Amino acid sequence: MDSFSILDAFDIAIAALLLFYIYRIMKESGTLKVFFGVLAFILVWVVTSVILDMKLIGTILDKFMSIGLLVIVILFQDQIKRFLVELGDHKHWSFLRKIFRHSKPTDGSLSARQHILPIVYACMNMSKTHTGALIVIQCDMPLDSYERSGDIIDAMINSRLIENIFFKNSPLHDGAMIIARDRIKSAGCILPVSHDRNVPRALGLRHRSALGISQATDAVAVVVSEETGHISIAHKGALTTRLTTSELERRLSQIIISE
């Protein structure tokens, strides 16, 4: 009996730690509302079915529980995708990635800096001329579906090319540019638009698209405002505005090198 009680208490402690760990990851990935919604539904189901023994409501909720996983996946597929990306990319699992990586060690910080500088330089020039731009940089999560929504370029990262694409008379200037695997993959791409009510009304469609892609994926998006020339960055569902070029370089270096 004593051994059963100890094992039972240990089981409860492990379950509590697991829930807390999931809570922390979902909080970081911005999917906390889904966590609380599922938790509230399970609590109602336990109270009505187990504690109060309400047979009719319990039976209805049992049916919901049997198909609940499928419904949750359909309704919250974007949030679940972000949670799984955050789970796989969490710092506590970094040692596993190192074990399964067979590539030769390279100077990642130097390589990242070489590809970040042309982007920063282009944004600086476009900011001075009030040229609107939206640049999405892939991290771990593939952006193939978004790349196919625009015109494939597949060119080396070059500041002049970036500026030419976003020149106001260019046919591709209205869409987003996607940079992946150290190359400009496509331009004129269509991105998901964020409907977050906390976004200031003064910010336009480019900023909402940048925030939308950062909510749907782990990518980082850089925006140059056509109206003000201000530079903004969106990552993990957070939008930071009015960045200087030095701040932009520092933020991109931190995000890309860590990824």
C-alpha angles and dihedrals in degrees: 000000000000092000090050091052092050092049091046092051090047090051091052091048092051091048091050092049091048092051091048091049091050089047092054094048093047090049090054092047094048095243097112094120090061090051093052092044093054091043092052092049092050090048092053090047093052093046095048099039104034108022103032095026093218100174101193097045089038091055092049092049090046088058090049090050091052092058096025095103093054092047092049092050091051097045099039103030094131093048092046090050090053091047093051091047090050090047093051092043096046115130092239090066096048092102090060091054089052091052095052097041110099098176120117115263114263137180095266096177092054093047092048092049091052090056096040097054096064089051092049092046092050092048090050092054094044090049090056092051095039091240111165116232141168118194122181119197117199119229119176101321114081117242097197095129091053092045091056091055090069138038117294114238106161096188136144116272106267128165094218091051091050091050092047092051092053095042106128094244093050115108089225099050096097097059133062127272116224121208116193135162092006093303138096098249103180145341137207089046125165117233133191112266119230117232094196108147092209092070109105113250090231089070115086139213095290091060093046091049091049090051091045095055090046089054094047097043141013092254123124119231127201121201130193111196116230092204101046106013090232118149120227135180130205124198133157092357095307124114121205117190138193097034123171118227091254090052090048091052092048094048094047091048092051094048100041098041091048090049 
